[in-house]
Structures are given as C-alpha cells and as structure tokens.
Amino acid sequence: MPNRIRLLLVWLLLLLLIGGWLIGTLKPKSDLSLFLPQGRTEIQQLLLNELHQGRASRLLMIAITGGDAEGRANISQGLVAAMRQSDRFEQVENGAPGDLAVDDQLLRYRYLLTAPQRLQDSLSVNGLRTALKARLAELQAPLPNPFKSLIARDPTSAYASLLKAWHADNRVNRKAGVWSSHEGDMAILLATSRGSGLAIEQQAETVAEIQGAFDRLNPEGSYGMLLSGPGAFAVLSKRLIETESRQLSLLASAAIRSPICCMRHCRCSAPCWRPSC
C-alpha cells in the first residue's frame, strides 16, 4: 500500500476519532443570555435577571388579521382556550370581559406600588372601615364582581385601584368583545411564556405550538397571524442565521471545488488557467 494512501487513512481515522469525541463531549446551547456580560453590581445583576427571566423578555403579542371582527374574535377566543391548556404559557389574555386573570406578582406588591399618602389613608381606622363597608356592598350587589375572589386577600381593594388607575387614560380598543388594534382590523392577544425569553429552542417550540393551534382553528386559511416579541425575534433570527449559513457553506464549497474540477479536466502539464490548456 503506497505511503500516500496510508497517510490518508490515518488522517481520516483521526478525523473520525476527533469527531466522535466532540459529539460525545460538546453540549451546544442556544441561550442568548450566554453572550451577555456578567453583572458586577446589584443593579447590573437585576437587569440581567430581567433580561433572562423578566416578563418583558417572555412577552408575546399575537395579532389575528383578515375576515370580519366576529370571525377574528372567534379565532382569538379559540386560541386563548388552546394556549391556556398548555403548560408553556404563564398567562394568556385577549381582553374578553370578566376573563382577566389575576397577576400574582402585582397583587403581592400592590402596597409598594400605591402612593404613600393614599396607602396611609387606606390603612387607617376610618379607611379600613370605609373599605370593608364597600366590600360588603359589593358582595350584596346583584352584578358580578371580577375581584370578588380577592376580597379576603385584598380588603382595601388596592389591587383593583391600581388596575383602574393604570387603565383610566389608556383604554384599549375592543371589537366583538376582544382587544383590537386602533384601526379595528386586527384582534390582539398577549401571552407570557414560561422559562427564559432568551432560550431560543424553548421559544421556538412555543412559537410552533401557537402556530399549530392557529392552523387548527383556521383550516381554510381565511385569517392570518402576526407574532411579535423578544422570543419571536430570537426564533426569526435563528432561522435567518441558519439559512444564510447554509447558503454561505454552499458557496464556499462551490468555490473550493471549482479549481479542483478545473485541474482534473485539464489534460496538459501547464496550469489549466493558461490559454495553452
């Protein structure tokens, strides 16, 4: 066996061994937080934690387009029901009346978010007496109260007051009973996914589940869906990077193979790019 072939076999064997070792030891990760710097101060660590696990990084905005308002509302309601049955979502809302889930974190810190003077007045003897009388009147009222289940935990109604204050000057458009865009041509949903918003693989599975639920509700393709949010952007970036990497790899392979093929087909001893070939 010629020495050249032996060296080639040894080289291929080494490549196989190194490749097997890499496959067995390397653990690829697709978490974008690995590219972030380490926080040196408490404020930096808090910011990094919010980028990694905060609600802003896990928020997904979904828009249903096409059709009429009633049809978009039906798709919205069906999508909310399907997503709430999944364990991938922490909260899903579309503005349906009487269907707003309680935000446990906001409820826990309601007093810290209340103005000091207002908090002092509400926790005084007269303030507590007035609040308890108001809660008693709400229990006796014939109309349903969305905050009825919170009376024992929040007798001063601080949680409801916060929500009302925040929404007083920022009313969201509604059409056919669900949130709608300002122009009224899209039904809007908001969802908070579980896990990290920077974990691309996990967010890709979440996006795929949303798309699958929407396709089942829209078999004829009469409606469209737009998806936005940090998780959706991360998934889209991954797809673009993978597509461009494949294209560049194909171009590089073609650029390497072209001179080799040219030299193989060249039948003269001179280089194939000379006119004599």
N, C-alpha and C positions, 0 to 999 in steps of 0.2 A: 504494500500500500504506500503510495507516494507520501512524502512528508507534508505536502500541502494539504492533502485530504485529512491526514491525522490532526493537523493543527485546526482545521475547520471543525472536525468532530469534537475536539476538546473545547473549542470556543463555544460551540452550540451547547455542549453539556454544561459548561459553566453558566451560560445564559439561562438554561433551564433551572439549575440549582438556585441561582440568584432570584429568578422569577418566583420559584416556589417559596423561597424564604420571605420575599416581600409580600406575597399573597397571605402567608401564614402569620406574619407579624404586624403588618401595617393595618391600621384601623382608620379608614377615611371618615372624616366628619364634614358635615355640610352646615355647621352652625356659624353664621356670620359674626357672632359675638367673639369668636376666636381671633378676629382681626382687630378687635378693639383694644386700646391700651389698658393697662392695669391702673385702677384708681388708687391714688396715693392719699387723698384726703377723704373725709367722710362725705363731703358733697359730691366728689367725683364718683365714689362708690355708689351713692344713692342714684346718681344719674345713670351710671352703667346698669344698675339693677333695674331701673325703669325701662331702659332700652331693651333689656333682656327679658324681663318678666312683666313690665308695666302694661296697663290696659291699652295705652296708645299704640304699643307695638303689636298688640294682638287684635286690634280692631279691624273689622272687615265691613265695608259698605257695599251693599248689593243694590242694583237698580234693575227693575223689570221694565222693558220697553216693548213697544208695539201694541196692537189691539186697542181695545177701549178700556176705560177706567175700571169697569166691573170685572173684566177679564184679568187685568193686571192685579186687581185686589184679590181675586180668587187664587191666582198663581202665588201671590205674596203670602196669603194665609196657608196655603198648602206647603210652601217652602218653609215657613216658620214651624209648622207642625212636624215636618220631617227632620229639621235641624234640631229641634228640642228633644227629639227621641234619641239623638246621637250623643255619645259621651265626648265628642270632640269640641263641644261648644259650652261655654260657661253661661252665656246669656244671648238670647236672640229676641229682638223686638222689631215690630213694624208699625207701632202706633195704634193698634187696634184698641178701641175703647174698653176700659176695665180689664186690660190684659197686660198691664205693666208690672214686670217682676220687681221685687224689692232688691235694691242694691245693698248687700250686707255690709260692704265696706263704708259706704256713705252713711248707712244707719249707725254704724259703730262710732263714727267720728262726727256725728251731727252737731254735737255741742261745741266741738272745736271750730266748726265752720260757721257757727252762729255769732252774730255781732255781740261783743261783751255786754253792752248795756241791755240789749234785748234778752240775752241769756240770764242776766241778773234779775230782770223783771219777771221772766217766766218762771224762775225757780224760787221766787219769794212766796210768802204765805198767800198773799192775795192773788199772785199769778197762778200758783198751783190750784187754788180754789176755783178760779175762773176757768182754767184749763180742764179740770175734772168735770165741772158743770157742762162745759161744751162737749166733752166726750160722752157724757150721759145723754145729752140731747141727740148726738149723732147715733147712739145705739137705739134710741127710741124713734128715730126718723124712719119713714117707710122706704125712702130711697136707698139704694145700695151705696155703701161707702167703701172705696177701694183700699182705704187704710184701716179698715175695721180690725183686721188681724193684728195690727201694730199697737192697738190702744194700751194693752198691758205693758208692752216694752217701751212705748213712747207716749206717755200720758200727756206731755206738753205739746205733742204734735210738732216737734222741731223738725222731724224728717219731712213731713208734708209741707211745712212752711218753707224749707229750703227749696224743695222742688217748685213750689208755686212762685217763689221769688226769682228763681233762675229762668222760669219759663214765662214770666209776666211780659217781658218785652221781646221775646224771641219765640213767637208762636210758629210751629211747623205746619206747613200746608198739609191738609188731608183731603183725600178724594176717595170716595167709595169706602170710607171708614178706615183707611190706612194712610201712612205717611206718603206724601207725594212731592215731586220736585216743584220748584216755583212756577214753571210753565205748565205743570199738570200733565206732562206726557210720560212720566216715569213713576213707578211705585218704588219706595225706598225701604230698605231693611238695614238694620245694624246688628252685627253679631260680634261677640267676643270669643275668640278661640281659646282653648286650653293650651298649656305648655308655653314655649317660648316663641315669640313672633319672629325671631331670627333663625330658628331651626328650619332650614329650607325643606328637608324631606318631610317633616311633620306638617308644615304648612302646605306642601304640595298635595299630601293626602287629604287635608282639609278642603282645599280648593277642588280637588277631584270629587269629593263627596258632595259638595254644593252643586257642582256641575251635573253629577249623576241624578240628584234629586230634582233639579230643574228640568232635565231632559225627560224624566218620567212624568212630570206634570205638563210638559209641552211636547207631546209626541208628534204633533203636526208641524212644529217649528214656526208657529204663528207669532211667538214672542221671542224677544232677545233678552240677554242678561249681561250686565256690565258689572265687573268686580274690581274693587279698589281697596287699598290699604297696604301697610308695610309687608304683610305676608304675601299678598298677591303680587306686589312689586318684586319681592325676593324670588318667587317662583318664576315670574316672567324673565327676570334677569338670568336665572339659571338656564332657562330654555334658550335664550339668546346666546349665552356663552357656549353652551353645548353645540348649538347649530354652527356658530362661527368657528369653533374649534374643529369640528368635522370638516368644514369647508377648507380651512387653512391646512389641515392634515392632508386632505386630498390634493390640494395644490402643491404642497411640499413633496408629496410622493411622486406626483407627475413631474415636478421639476428635477427630481433626482433620477427618475427612470428614463427621462428623455435622452440625456447624454449617453447613458449606458446602452440603450437601444440603438442609438446612432452609431456607437462604436462597434456594436455587434454586427450591424449590417454593412459596416464599412469593409470592403474587401481589399483595400490597399494597405500598405505598411505606414503610409503617412497619416497624420490625423484627419478624421473624417470631415472636419470643417474646412479643409483646404479644397480649392477648386479641382485639384487632380483626382479627388475621390468621386 
